């Protein structure tokens, strides 16, 4: 990070950064990413502050598709599935691991829909590669690309890649829209104090 900071400063910018988690900004996904905000030094940017965390009010179950036909191919039935905590009736703002398949490595873990999703990935192996496994209506399954889109803050009108594997990569490589929007609002406030009244 020090090299990045110095390079940007040498180019004539002020530099600040912070690690933000999507689950702190309304999206039920545990996705921590570094966000860097830079202002040209000749721009009169007032004190920039990253957005404050929000109360999480949605969980995995709130982004799930309700059409069993659409998700029918995502179910996994294997003899080596182990469920340790099948009856989770409370919500948590982090992933709730309830079981495993095989040895329980990455891509082999099963979570409750009452928590937040694990970090979506563009790559990775295991039977639940890229999305993790979830117990949904007595079915253990991966997430559908549309559910992944929702976990990245994309509206249902957003056009997803037609090939499923490409769609998973599309969202695993993306940034969470909501987080970027909240940062954008803070940038606008820093650039023009008058917008404080409009955006507050």
C-alpha positions in Angstrom: 0.0 0.0 0.0 2.9 2.4 0.7 4.1 2.1 -2.9 0.6 2.8 -4.2 0.2 5.8 -1.8 3.5 7.3 -2.8 3.0 6.9 -6.5 -0.4 8.6 -6.4 0.9 11.4 -4.2 3.8 11.8 -6.6 1.3 12.3 -9.4 -0.2 15.2 -7.5 -3.1 13.7 -5.5 -4.0 13.4 -1.9 -4.7 9.8 -0.9 -6.8 8.1 1.7 -8.1 4.5 1.9 -10.2 2.3 4.1 -11.3 -1.4 4.2 -15.1 -1.5 4.0 -17.4 -4.5 4.2 -20.5 -4.8 2.0 -22.5 -6.1 5.0 -22.0 -2.7 6.7 -23.8 -1.0 3.8 -27.0 -2.9 3.3 -25.8 -5.8 1.3 -25.9 -9.3 2.9 -22.4 -10.4 1.8 -19.2 -10.6 3.7 -17.1 -8.7 1.2 -14.2 -6.7 2.6 -12.4 -4.6 0.0 -9.9 -1.7 0.1 -11.4 1.5 -1.2 -9.0 4.3 -2.2 -10.2 7.9 -2.7 -7.8 10.5 -4.2 -8.3 14.2 -4.8 -6.0 16.3 -6.9 -4.0 18.5 -4.6 -5.1 21.7 -6.4 -8.8 20.8 -5.8 -10.3 22.3 -2.7 -11.8 19.1 -1.3 -13.3 19.6 2.2 -12.7 17.0 4.8 -13.6 13.7 3.1 -14.9 10.9 5.4 -15.8 7.4 4.4 -19.5 6.6 4.9 -20.6 5.4 8.3 -21.8 1.8 8.6 -25.6 1.1 8.4 -27.7 -1.4 10.2 -28.1 -4.5 8.1 -31.7 -5.3 7.4 -31.4 -7.9 4.7 -30.0 -11.4 4.8 -29.3 -14.2 2.3 -32.9 -15.3 2.4 -34.0 -11.9 1.1 -32.1 -12.2 -2.2 -33.1 -15.8 -3.0 -35.2 -16.6 -6.1 -38.6 -18.0 -5.3 -38.9 -20.1 -8.5 -38.0 -23.7 -7.8 -37.7 -24.5 -11.5 -35.0 -21.8 -12.0 -32.8 -23.1 -9.2 -33.5 -26.8 -9.7 -30.2 -27.5 -11.3 -28.2 -25.9 -8.4 -29.1 -28.5 -5.8 -26.4 -30.9 -4.5 -27.1 -34.4 -3.2 -24.1 -36.4 -1.9 -23.5 -39.0 0.7 -20.7 -37.0 2.4 -22.8 -34.0 3.4 -22.8 -33.2 7.1 -25.2 -30.7 8.7 -24.2 -29.7 12.2 -26.7 -26.9 12.9 -29.8 -27.3 10.7 -32.2 -25.3 12.9 -31.0 -21.7 12.8 -33.8 -19.4 13.7 -31.9 -16.2 14.3 -30.2 -13.6 12.1 -26.5 -12.6 12.2 -24.6 -10.1 10.2 -21.9 -12.7 9.3 -22.0 -16.1 7.5 -23.5 -18.8 9.6 -21.7 -22.1 8.8 -24.0 -25.1 9.4 -22.3 -27.9 7.6 -19.8 -29.3 5.1 -19.4 -31.6 2.2 -16.4 -33.8 1.8 -13.6 -32.4 4.0 -15.1 -29.0 4.4 -12.5 -27.1 2.4 -13.1 -23.9 0.5 -16.1 -24.4 -1.8 -17.3 -27.3 0.4 -19.0 -25.4 3.2 -22.7 -25.0 3.8 -24.3 -21.9 5.3 -27.6 -20.7 6.7 -29.8 -18.3 4.8 -30.3 -16.4 8.0 -26.8 -14.9 7.8 -24.9 -13.0 5.2 -23.3 -14.7 2.2 -19.7 -15.5 2.0 -17.5 -13.5 -0.4 -18.4 -14.3 -4.0 -15.5 -15.4 -6.0 -14.6 -15.4 -9.7 -12.5 -18.6 -9.3 -12.1 -21.4 -6.8 -13.1 -25.1 -6.7 -15.3 -27.4 -4.7 -18.9 -28.4 -5.2 -20.1 -24.9 -4.2 -17.4 -23.0 -6.0 -17.7 -19.3 -6.3 -20.9 -18.9 -4.2 -20.7 -21.3 -1.2 -23.5 -23.7 -0.4 -26.8 -22.8 1.4 -29.6 -24.7 3.0 -32.7 -23.4 1.3 -36.1 -25.0 1.8 -34.5 -28.4 2.7 -32.3 -28.3 -0.4 -28.5 -27.7 -0.2 -27.5 -25.7 -3.2 -25.3 -23.1 -4.8 -26.5 -19.6 -5.5 -28.0 -18.7 -8.8 -26.2 -15.9 -10.9 -29.2 -13.6 -10.3 -28.9 -14.1 -6.6 -25.2 -13.3 -6.9 -26.2 -10.1 -8.8 -28.4 -9.1 -6.0 -25.6 -9.7 -3.5 -23.5 -7.2 -5.5 -26.2 -4.6 -5.5 -27.3 -5.0 -9.2 -31.0 -4.5 -9.9 -33.0 -7.3 -11.4 -33.1 -5.4 -14.7 -29.3 -5.9 -15.1 -28.5 -8.2 -18.0 -26.4 -11.2 -16.9 -24.0 -13.1 -19.1 -25.7 -16.0 -20.8 -23.1 -18.6 -19.8 -23.5 -19.4 -16.1 -19.7 -19.8 -15.5 -19.1 -16.4 -17.1 -21.9 -14.9 -15.0 -20.3 -16.1 -11.7 -17.0 -14.6 -12.8 -18.8 -11.4 -13.7 -20.0 -10.9 -10.1 -17.0 -12.4 -8.4 -14.9 -9.7 -10.0 -17.3 -6.9 -9.4 -17.5 -4.2 -6.7 -20.6 -3.8 -4.6 -22.7 -1.0 -6.2 -24.1 0.2 -2.9 -20.7 0.8 -1.3 -19.5 2.8 -4.4 -22.7 4.9 -4.3 -22.2 5.7 -0.6 -18.6 6.7 -1.2 -19.7 8.8 -4.2 -22.0 10.7 -2.0 -19.2 11.4 0.4 -17.0 12.6 -2.4 -19.7 15.0 -3.6 -20.0 16.4 -0.1 -16.2 16.8 0.2 -16.0 18.7 -3.2 -18.9 21.0 -2.5 -20.0 21.8 1.1 -23.3 23.1 -0.3 -24.2 19.5 -1.3 -24.1 18.7 2.4 -27.6 20.0 2.7 -28.9 18.3 -0.5 -27.4 14.9 0.3 -28.0 14.7 4.0 
